[in-house]
Amino acid sequence: MRNTEANTLAELIEDCTELPLELRGEQASALPEPGAVTPWRVDDANYAQVADLDVYV
């Protein structure tokens, strides 16, 4: 009787690569392109969160 549980990460990866394409879902190439991102902005509230950080470091 074969153990169906993977005992190592390598075994898990090997098991997953043996799955038929029909069971793996859509291919990675079918993913939509990421959209534009909004640049980060730091405001007074952000600064207030770390104002006393030196006390803890």
C-alpha positions in Angstrom: 0.0 0.0 0.0 1.4 3.4 -1.0 1.4 6.3 1.4 -0.7 9.1 -0.2 0.6 11.8 2.1 3.7 13.8 1.2 6.3 13.7 3.9 8.6 16.3 2.5 8.2 19.5 0.4 10.0 17.7 -2.5 7.4 14.9 -2.4 4.5 17.4 -2.3 5.9 19.3 -5.4 6.4 16.0 -7.2 2.8 15.0 -6.4 1.5 18.3 -7.6 3.4 18.1 -10.9 1.8 14.7 -11.6 -1.7 16.2 -11.6 -3.4 16.2 -15.0 -3.9 19.6 -16.6 -7.6 19.3 -16.3 -7.3 19.2 -12.5 -4.8 22.1 -12.2 -7.2 24.8 -13.4 -6.3 27.6 -15.7 -2.7 28.1 -16.7 -0.7 31.1 -15.3 -0.6 32.7 -18.7 -4.4 33.1 -18.5 -4.1 35.6 -15.6 -5.0 39.2 -16.3 -2.2 41.8 -16.5 -1.9 43.8 -13.3 -3.3 47.3 -13.5 -1.6 50.6 -12.6 -0.9 51.1 -9.0 -1.3 54.2 -6.9 2.0 55.6 -5.6 2.4 55.5 -1.8 1.8 58.7 0.1 2.9 59.3 3.6 0.8 61.6 5.7 0.8 62.8 9.3 -1.2 59.8 10.4 1.6 57.5 9.1 4.3 59.5 10.8 2.3 59.4 14.1 2.3 55.6 14.0 6.1 55.5 14.2 6.7 58.7 16.2 7.9 57.0 19.3 9.5 54.0 17.6 13.0 54.9 19.0 11.6 54.2 22.5 11.1 50.5 21.6 14.2 49.9 19.5 
